Amino acid sequence: MSTHRKSRRLPPLSGVLVLVMASTGLVVIDLTIVAIGLPLISADIGGGASAESVVVTYMVAMGALTQVVGSLSDRWGRRPLFLAGIAVFTLSSLAATVAPDLLWLDVARVVQGAGAAAIMVNGIPLLSDRYTGEERDLAIGAWGSFATAAGLLAPVFGGVLAETFGWRAVFAVNLPLGVAAWVLAVRVLPRSPGAARTTEASSTPAAQAPRAAVRTDWLGSLLLMLGLGTATLLMLRSGDTPWSGQDTAVLLTACAALTAFLAVQLKVPAPTLELRMFGSPAFSGAMLAVLLSRVLTIGGSVYLVLYFSDGLGLSPTGAGLLMTPIFLAQIVMGMVGSKLIGDRAPGLVIGSGYALKGVGLAALALLITPDTPWWALVVPLLAWGAGGGIAGAPVMAVAVRVTAPERVGMVAGTVSTLASLGAGVGTAALGSVFALSGGDGAQAVTDGARAVLAVSAALAVVAVITTATLVGPRRVPTRVPAQEDGDPAPAGK
């Protein structure tokens, strides 16, 4: 006999939730905090040369490894990979802190990116193992909201550290936090390998036997790392640099490696990326939504900030503060979005979020001029952030719902990989739109930003149509309350 439990507003607090949120915050902060100290790094150990490689190497390593590490966590277990990730991240932070030259620092950042990949992709699987039903959706929403908050605070925090203690403090701050995270992980993470829960379907001998016999897909892993690494490098190239023969070689290498990777995945018994997952319309819709979300959020915000600084003439601090409504609204509404999918169709919730986001983007495209008062932009910015929050957290929850527990690590790797690709593609593609319509001077920058926002609004409409079509009520399993009457979580297909 089933009993109805009171619906929650927040997930129950646990050591796993605290650990995942704190360690993910470290990774997200290191994506942006280092950029603040680049001028100081260049002057101190770079001989005045550009130090952008310090940011690029971290992003390339993390983007190339996320899918591979996510798949390995399903086979080797969350605990050992998560502990290894924290250890590698912390030790490489120490190496970066004492770096005597730029080459040393770049190598340390590559290793740090590898550790960050192991931390980041285990976030969703660990929460999925610890929670079920409504509590799982809320935990994933809290995780995403906290990551957004960390990204918001990183530039301000990094500026204070770099100006007060020097650029080495930007890396040194990871040391006590990393040690604390490792100690907490040892205490709270379960020792059981792979997913902590199994469904009736996935726990049968027929389902478990092949998993015990298969070998790790090393060839596919190497091809994917090569393909994603070269592709990320290409996306991070400066748009002002003319296309060269070297760029062509990198592009061909990326295409060849990724094509070979897909071919291998169709043949090996335990692929790094199970392509059959994309046969589920709900999963494909969720992954496309992740990609579009990063294109809109990262790509659009880059050129909006440029408008704030060069179009409106705001200081860097003023431009950063004017972006605050987006992130604050996204943090708050991320929890709301996680709550809504308990009572409403996930596709409707996600689609409504993208619709609200599109309205905010379209309003900004219509409003911005070199003379627009900053306060007139607050409401559209809030709409942008609120829509992103409503759509973002449910996308993660849907991807987990339609996937078997033993593949959640693989799903997390796919989400992280597509998010990285979306950020790169969005910045590059929308940069081309900006360049076609923009130029020097306040009016030219405004025109370029307006074009970027208009294209972003159109992509939001595409996201609405996609999610409404693919993430329908019949395609996503009905959620059951967490641990109610001892019933397991619904099985993914």
For each residue, the residues with C-beta under 8 A, 3 or more apart:
1: 485
2: 484 485
3: 484 485
4: 481
5: 481 484
6:
7: 134 339 342
8: 11 12 134 135 138
9: 138 335 339
10: 138 142 335
11: 8 17 131 135 136 138 139 141 142
12: 8 135
13: 17 18
14: 17 18 130 188
15: 18 19 184 187 188
16: 19 20 126 127 130 188 189
17: 11 13 14 20 21 127 130 139 142 143
18: 13 14 15 21 22 184
19: 15 16 22 23 126 181 184 185 188 189
20: 16 17 23 24 122 123 126 127 143
21: 17 18 24 25 142 143 146 147
22: 18 19 25 26 177 180 181 184
23: 19 20 26 27 82 86 119 123 181 185
24: 20 21 27 28 119 120 123 143 146 147 150
25: 21 22 28 29 146 147 149 150
26: 22 23 29 30 89 119 174 177 178 181
27: 23 24 30 31 62 89 116 119 120
28: 24 25 31 32 147 150 151 154
29: 25 26 32 33 150 151 153 154 157 158
30: 26 27 33 34 58 112 116 174
31: 27 28 58 59 151 154
32: 28 29 35 36 151 154 155 158
33: 29 30 36 37 154 155 157 158 161 170
34: 30 37 38 54 55 58 109 158 170 171
35: 32 38 55 155 158
36: 32 33 155 158 159 162 170
37: 33 34 40 41 158 161 162 167 170
38: 34 35 41 42 51 52 54 55
39: 42 43 51
40: 37 43 44 162 166 167
41: 37 38 44 45 46 51 54 102 105 167
42: 38 39 46 47 48 49 50 51
43: 39 40 46 48
44: 40 41 166 167
45: 41 99 100 101 102 105
46: 41 42 43 49 50 51 102
47: 42 102
48: 42 43
49: 42 46 102
50: 42 46 53
51: 38 39 41 42 46 54 102
52: 38 55 56
53: 50 56 57 102 106
54: 34 38 41 51 57 58 102 105 106 109
55: 34 35 38 52 58 59
56: 52 53 59 60 233 236
57: 53 54 60 61 106 107 109 110 113
58: 30 31 34 54 55 61 62 109 110 112 113 116
59: 31 55 56 62 63 113 232 236 420
60: 56 57 63 64 110 113 229 232 233 236
61: 57 58 64 65 109 110 111 112 113 114 116 117 229
62: 27 58 59 65 66 113 114 116 117 120 420
63: 59 60 66 228 229 232 417 420 421 424
64: 60 61 68 224 225 226 228 229 232
65: 61 62 68 69 113 114 117 118 225
66: 62 63 69 70 117 120 121 413 416 417 420
67: 70 71 121 224 228 272 273 410 413 414 416 417
68: 64 65 71 72 221 224 225 272 413
69: 65 66 72 73 81 85 117 118 121 122 413
70: 66 67 73 74 121 122 125 409 410 411 412 413 414 416
71: 67 68 74 75 217 221 271 272 273 409 410 413
72: 68 69 75 76 81 216 221 409
73: 69 70 76 77 78 81 82 118 121 122 125 194 409 412
74: 70 71 125 194 195 406 407 408 409 410
75: 71 72 194 211 216 270
76: 72 73 80 81 193 194
77: 73 80 81 192 193 194
78: 73 81 82 122 125 126 129 189 190 194 195 196 409
79: 82 83 185 189 190 191
80: 76 77 83 84
81: 69 72 73 76 77 78 84 85 118 122
82: 23 73 78 79 85 86 118 119 122 126 185 189
83: 79 80 86 87 182 185 186 189
84: 80 81 87 88 115 118
85: 69 81 82 88 89 115 116 117 118 119 122
86: 23 82 83 89 90 115 118 119 178 181 182 185
87: 83 84 90 91 115 182
88: 84 85 91 92 111 112 114 115 118
89: 26 27 85 86 92 93 112 115 116 118 119 174 178
90: 86 87 93 94 115 174 175 178 179 181 182
91: 87 88 94 95 111
92: 88 89 95 96 108 109 111 112 115
93: 89 90 96 97 108 112 171 172 174 175 178
94: 90 91 97 98 171 175
95: 91 92 98 99 104 107 108 111
96: 92 93 99 105 108 109 112 171
97: 93 94 168 171 172 175
98: 94 95 168
99: 45 95 96 102 104 105 108
100: 45 104
101: 45 104 105
102: 41 45 46 47 49 51 53 54 99 105 106
103: 106 107
104: 95 99 100 101 107 108
105: 41 45 54 96 99 101 102 108 109
106: 53 54 57 102 103 109 110
107: 57 95 103 104 110 111
108: 92 93 95 96 99 104 105 111 112
109: 34 54 57 58 61 92 96 105 106 112 113
110: 57 58 60 61 106 107 113 114
111: 61 88 91 92 95 107 108 114 115
112: 30 58 61 88 89 92 93 96 108 109 115 116
113: 57 58 59 60 61 62 65 109 110 116 117
114: 61 62 65 88 110 111 117 118
115: 84 85 86 87 88 89 90 92 111 112 118 119
116: 27 30 58 61 62 85 89 112 113 119 120
117: 61 62 65 66 69 85 113 114 120 121 416
118: 65 69 73 81 82 84 85 86 88 89 114 115 121 122
119: 23 24 26 27 82 85 86 89 115 116 122 123
120: 24 27 62 66 116 117 123 412 416
121: 66 67 69 70 73 117 118 124 125 409 412 413 416
122: 20 69 70 73 78 81 82 85 118 119 125 126 409 412
123: 20 23 24 119 120 126 127 143 412
124: 121 127 128 140 143 396 400 408 411 412 415
125: 70 73 74 78 121 122 128 129 195 408 409 412
126: 16 19 20 78 82 122 123 129 130 189
127: 16 17 20 123 124 130 131 136 139 140 143
128: 124 125 131 136 140 195 197 400 405 408
129: 78 125 126 190 195 196 197 405 408
130: 14 16 17 126 127 139 196
131: 11 127 128 135 136 138 139 482
132: 135 136 197 480 482 483 488 489
133: 136 137 479 480 481 482 483 484 489
134: 7 8 137 138 342 479 481 482
135: 8 11 12 131 132 138 139 482 483
136: 11 127 128 131 132 133 139 140 397 400 482 489
137: 133 134 140 141 338 339 341 342 393 394 397 479
138: 8 9 10 11 131 134 135 141 142 335 338 339
139: 11 17 127 130 131 135 136 142 143
140: 124 127 128 136 137 143 144 338 393 396 397 400
141: 11 137 138 144 145 334 335 337 338 339 393 396 397
142: 10 11 17 21 138 139 145 146 334 335 338
143: 17 20 21 24 123 124 127 139 140 146 147
144: 140 141 147 148 334 392 393 396
145: 141 142 148 149 330 331 332 334 335 389 393
146: 21 24 25 142 143 149 150
147: 21 24 25 28 143 144 150 151
148: 144 145 151 152 327 330 331 334 389
149: 25 145 146 152 153 327 331
150: 24 25 28 29 146 147 153 154
151: 28 29 31 32 147 148 154 327
152: 148 149 324 327 328 331
153: 29 149 150 156 157
154: 28 29 31 32 33 150 151 157 158
155: 32 33 35 36 158 159 320
156: 153 159 160 320
157: 29 33 153 154 160 161
158: 29 32 33 34 35 36 37 154 155 161 162 170
159: 36 155 156 162 163
160: 156 157 163 164
161: 33 37 157 158 164 165 169 170 173
162: 36 37 40 158 159 165 166 167 169 170
163: 159 160
164: 160 161 169
165: 161 162 168 169 172
166: 40 44 162 169
167: 37 40 41 44 162 170
168: 97 98 165 171 172
169: 161 162 164 165 166 172 173
170: 33 34 36 37 158 161 162 167 173
171: 34 93 94 96 97 168 174
172: 93 97 165 168 169 175
173: 161 169 170 176 177
174: 26 30 89 90 93 171 177 178
175: 90 93 94 97 172 178 179
176: 173 179 180
177: 22 26 173 174 180 181
178: 26 86 89 90 93 174 175 181 182
179: 90 175 176 182 183
180: 22 176 177 183 184
181: 19 22 23 26 86 90 177 178 184 185
182: 83 86 87 90 178 179 185 186
183: 179 180 186 187
184: 15 18 19 22 180 181 187 188
185: 19 23 79 82 83 86 181 182 188 189
186: 83 182 183 189
187: 15 183 184
188: 14 15 16 19 184 185
189: 16 19 78 79 82 83 126 185 186
190: 78 79 129 196
191: 79
192: 77 196
193: 76 77
194: 73 74 75 76 77 78 406
195: 74 78 125 128 129 198 405 406 408 409
196: 78 129 130 190 192
197: 128 129 132 405 488 489
198: 195 202 203 405 406
199: 202 203 404 405 488 489 490 491 492
200: 203 204 488 491
201: 204 207 404 491
202: 198 199 207 208 404 405 406 491
203: 198 199 200 207 208
204: 200 201 207 208
205: 208 209
206: 209
207: 201 202 203 204 210 211
208: 202 203 204 205 211 212
209: 205 206 212 213
210: 207 213 214 269 270
211: 75 207 208 214 270 406
212: 208 209
213: 209 210 269
214: 210 211 269 270
215: 218 269 270
216: 72 75 221 270
217: 71 220 221 264 265 268 270 271 272
218: 215 221 222
219: 222 223 264 268
220: 217 223 224 261 264 265 268 271 272 273
221: 68 71 72 216 217 218 224 225 272
222: 218 219 225 226
223: 219 220 226 227 257 258 260 261 264
224: 64 67 68 220 221 227 228 257 258 261 272 273
225: 64 65 68 221 222 228 229
226: 64 222 223 229 230 253 254 257
227: 223 224 230 231 253 254 255 256 257 258 261
228: 63 64 67 224 225 231 232 254 258 417 421
229: 60 61 63 64 225 226 232 233
230: 226 227 233 234 250 251 253 254 257
231: 227 228 234 235 254 258 421 424
232: 59 60 63 64 228 229 235 236 420 421 424
233: 56 60 229 230 236 237 250
234: 230 231 237 247 250 251 254
235: 231 232 421 424 425 427 428
236: 56 59 60 232 233 424
237: 233 234 241 247
238: 241
239: 428 431 432 435
240:
241: 237 238 244
242:
243: 247 248
244: 241 247 248
245: 248 249
246: 249 250
247: 234 237 243 244 250 251
248: 243 244 245 251 252
249: 245 246 252 253
250: 230 233 234 246 247 253 254
251: 230 234 247 248 254 255
252: 248 249 255 256
253: 226 227 230 249 250 256 257
254: 226 227 228 230 231 234 250 251 257 258
255: 227 251 252 258 259
256: 227 252 253 259 260
257: 223 224 226 227 230 253 254 260 261
258: 223 224 227 228 231 254 255 261 262
259: 255 256 262 263
260: 223 256 257 263 264
261: 220 223 224 227 257 258 264 265 272 273
262: 258 259 265 266 275
263: 259 260 266 267
264: 217 219 220 223 260 261 267 268 271
265: 217 220 261 262 268 271 272 273 274 275
266: 262 263 271 275
267: 263 264
268: 217 219 220 264 265 271
269: 210 213 214 215
270: 75 210 211 214 215 216 217
271: 71 217 220 264 265 266 268 274 275
272: 67 68 71 217 220 221 224 261 265 410
273: 67 71 220 224 261 265 410 413 414
274: 265 271 277 407 410
275: 262 265 266 271 278
276: 279
277: 274 280 283 403 407 410 411 414
278: 275 283 284 287
279: 276 284
280: 277 283 284 402 475 493
281: 284 285 469 470 471 472 475
282: 285 286 346 398 401 402 470 471 472 475 476
283: 277 278 280 286 287 398 399 402 403
284: 278 279 280 281 287 288 470
285: 281 282 288 289 347 398 466 467 469 470 471 475
286: 282 283 289 290 395 396 398 399 402 471
287: 278 283 284 290 291 399 414 415 418
288: 284 285 291 292 463 466 470
289: 285 286 292 293 350 354 391 395 463 466 467 471
290: 286 287 293 294 395 399 415 418 419 422
291: 287 288 294 295 418 419 421 422 425
292: 288 289 295 296 354 422 459 460 462 463 466
293: 289 290 296 297 388 391 392 395 419 422 463
294: 290 291 297 298 299 418 419 420 421 422 423 426
295: 291 292 298 299 300 422 423 425 426 429 430 456 459
296: 292 293 299 300 357 361 388 426 456 459 460 463
297: 293 294 300 301 388 426
298: 294 295 301 302 422 423 426 427
299: 294 295 296 302 303 423 425 426 427 428 429 430 431 452 456
300: 295 296 297 303 304 361 426 430 452 453 456
301: 297 298 304 305 323 326
302: 298 299 305 306 427 430 431
303: 299 300 306 307 430 431 434 448 449 452 453
304: 300 301 307 308 323 364 449 452 453
305: 301 302 308 309 319 320 323
306: 302 303 309 310 311 434 445 448 449
307: 303 304 310 311 312 368 445 446 448 449
308: 304 305 311 312 314 318 319 322 323
309: 305 306 312 313 314 315 316 319
310: 306 307 313 442 445
311: 306 307 308 368 370 442 445 446 449
312: 307 308 309 370 372 374 442
313: 309 310 442
314: 308 309 318 319 322 374
315: 309 318 319
316: 309 319 320
317: 320 321
318: 308 314 315 321 322 374
319: 305 308 309 314 315 316 322 323
320: 155 156 305 316 317 323 324
321: 317 318 324
322: 308 314 318 319 325 374 377 381
323: 301 304 305 308 319 320 326 327 381
324: 152 320 321 327 328
325: 322 328 329 378 381 382 385
326: 301 323 329 330 381 382 384 385 388
327: 148 149 151 152 323 324 330 331 385
328: 152 324 325 331 332 385
329: 325 326 332 333 381 382 383 384 385 386 388 389
330: 145 148 326 327 333 334 385 386 388 389 392
331: 145 148 149 152 327 328 334 335 389
332: 145 328 329 335 336 386 389
333: 329 330 336 337 353 385 386 387 388 389 390
334: 141 142 144 145 148 330 331 337 338 389 390 392 393
335: 9 10 138 141 142 145 331 332 338 339 389 393
336: 332 333 339 340 389 390
337: 141 333 334 340 341 349 350 353 389 390 391 392 393 394
338: 137 138 140 141 142 334 335 341 393 394 397
339: 7 9 137 138 141 335 336 342
340: 336 337 343 344 349 390 394
341: 137 337 338 344 346 349 394 397 398 479
342: 7 134 137 339 479
343: 340
344: 340 341 348 349
345: 348 349 472 473 476
346: 282 341 349 350 394 397 398 401 471 473 476
347: 285 350 351 467 468 469 470 471 472 473 475 476
348: 344 345 351 352 468
349: 337 340 341 344 345 346 352 353 390 391 394
350: 289 337 346 347 353 354 390 391 394 395 398 467 471
351: 347 348 354 355 391 463 464 467 468 471
352: 348 349 355 356 390 391
353: 333 337 349 350 356 357 386 387 388 389 390 391 392 394
354: 289 292 350 351 357 358 387 391 460 461 463 464 467
355: 351 352 358 359 387 460 464
356: 352 353 359 360 383 386 387 390
357: 296 353 354 360 361 383 384 386 387 388 391 460
358: 354 355 361 362 387 457 460 461 463 464
359: 355 356 362 363 380 383 387 457
360: 356 357 363 364 380 381 382 383 384 385 386 387
361: 296 300 357 358 364 365 380 384 453 454 456 457 460
362: 358 359 365 366 453 454 457
363: 359 360 366 367 379 380 383
364: 304 360 361 367 368 377 380 381 384 453
365: 361 362 368 450 453 454 457
366: 362 363
367: 363 364 372 376 377 380
368: 307 311 364 365 372 377 446 449 450 453
369: 372 446
370: 311 312 442 443 446
371:
372: 312 367 368 369 376 377
373: 376
374: 312 314 318 322 377 378
375: 378
376: 367 372 373 379
377: 322 364 367 368 372 374 380 381
378: 325 374 375 381 382
379: 363 376 382 383
380: 359 360 361 363 364 367 377 383 384
381: 322 323 325 326 329 360 364 377 378 384 385
382: 325 326 329 360 378 379 385 386
383: 329 356 357 359 360 363 379 380 386 387
384: 326 329 357 360 361 364 380 381 387 388
385: 325 326 327 328 329 330 333 360 381 382 388 389
386: 329 330 332 333 353 356 357 360 382 383 389 390
387: 333 353 354 355 356 357 358 359 360 383 384 390 391 460
388: 293 296 297 326 329 330 333 353 357 384 385 391 392
389: 145 148 329 330 331 332 333 334 335 336 337 353 385 386 392 393
390: 333 334 336 337 340 349 350 352 353 356 386 387 394
391: 289 293 337 349 350 351 352 353 354 357 387 388 394 395 463 467
392: 144 293 330 334 337 353 388 389 395 396
393: 137 140 141 144 145 334 335 337 338 389 396 397
394: 137 337 338 340 341 346 349 350 353 390 391 397 398
395: 286 289 290 293 350 391 392 398 399
396: 124 140 141 144 286 392 393 399 400 415
397: 136 137 140 141 338 341 346 393 394 400 401
398: 282 283 285 286 341 346 350 394 395 401 402 471 476
399: 283 286 287 290 395 396 402 403 411 414 415
400: 124 128 136 140 396 397 403 408 411 492
401: 282 346 397 398 476 477 479 490 492
402: 280 282 283 286 398 399 475 476 477 492 493
403: 277 283 399 400 407 408 410 411 492
404: 199 201 202 407 408 491 492 493
405: 128 129 195 197 198 199 202 408 489 492
406: 74 194 195 198 202 211
407: 74 274 277 403 404 410 411 492
408: 74 124 125 128 129 195 400 403 404 405 411 412
409: 70 71 72 73 74 78 121 122 125 195 412 413
410: 67 70 71 74 272 273 274 277 403 407 413 414
411: 70 124 277 399 400 403 407 408 414 415
412: 70 73 120 121 122 123 124 125 408 409 415 416
413: 66 67 68 69 70 71 121 273 409 410 416 417
414: 67 70 273 277 287 399 410 411 417 418
415: 124 287 290 396 399 411 412 418 419
416: 66 67 70 117 120 121 412 413 419 420
417: 63 66 67 228 413 414 420 421
418: 287 290 291 294 414 415 421 422
419: 290 291 293 294 415 416 422 423
420: 59 62 63 66 232 294 416 417 423 424
421: 63 228 231 232 235 291 294 417 418 424 425
422: 290 291 292 293 294 295 298 418 419 425 426
423: 294 295 298 299 419 420 426 427
424: 63 231 232 235 236 420 421 427 428
425: 235 291 295 299 421 422 428 429
426: 294 295 296 297 298 299 300 422 423 429 430
427: 235 298 299 302 423 424 430 431
428: 235 239 299 424 425 431 432
429: 295 299 425 426 432 433
430: 295 299 300 302 303 426 427 433 434 452 455 456
431: 239 299 302 303 427 428 434 435
432: 239 428 429 435 436
433: 429 430 436 437 448 451 452 455
434: 303 306 430 431 437 438 448 449 451 452
435: 239 431 432 438 448
436: 432 433 448 451
437: 433 434 447 448 450 451 452
438: 434 435 444 445 447 448 449 451
439: 444 445 447 448
440: 444 445
441: 444 445
442: 310 311 312 313 370 445 446
443: 370 446 447
444: 438 439 440 441 447 448
445: 306 307 310 311 438 439 440 441 442 448 449
446: 307 311 368 369 370 442 443 449 450
447: 437 438 439 443 444 450 451
448: 303 306 307 433 434 435 436 437 438 439 444 445 451 452
449: 303 304 306 307 311 368 434 438 445 446 452 453
450: 365 368 437 446 447 453 454
451: 433 434 436 437 438 447 448 454 455
452: 299 300 303 304 430 433 434 437 448 449 455 456
453: 300 303 304 361 362 364 365 368 449 450 456 457
454: 361 362 365 450 451 457 458
455: 430 433 451 452 458 459
456: 295 296 299 300 361 430 452 453 459 460
457: 358 359 361 362 365 453 454 460 461
458: 454 455 461 462
459: 292 295 296 455 456 462 463
460: 292 296 354 355 357 358 361 387 456 457 463 464
461: 354 358 457 458 464 465
462: 292 458 459 465 466
463: 288 289 292 293 296 351 354 358 391 459 460 466 467
464: 351 354 355 358 460 461 467 468
465: 461 462 468 469
466: 285 288 289 292 462 463 469 470
467: 285 289 347 350 351 354 391 463 464 470 471
468: 347 348 351 464 465 471 472
469: 281 285 347 465 466 472
470: 281 282 284 285 288 347 466 467 475
471: 281 282 285 286 289 346 347 350 351 398 467 468 475 476
472: 281 282 345 347 468 469 475 476
473: 345 346 347 476
474:
475: 280 281 282 285 347 402 470 471 472
476: 282 345 346 347 398 401 402 471 472 473
477: 401 402 490 491 492 493
478: 490
479: 133 134 137 341 342 401 490
480: 132 133 484 487 489 490
481: 4 5 133 134 484
482: 131 132 133 134 135 136
483: 132 133 135 486 487
484: 2 3 5 133 480 481 487
485: 1 2 3
486: 483
487: 480 483 484
488: 132 197 199 200 491
489: 132 133 136 197 199 405 480
490: 199 401 477 478 479 480
491: 199 200 201 202 404 477 488
492: 199 400 401 402 403 404 405 407 477
493: 280 402 404 477
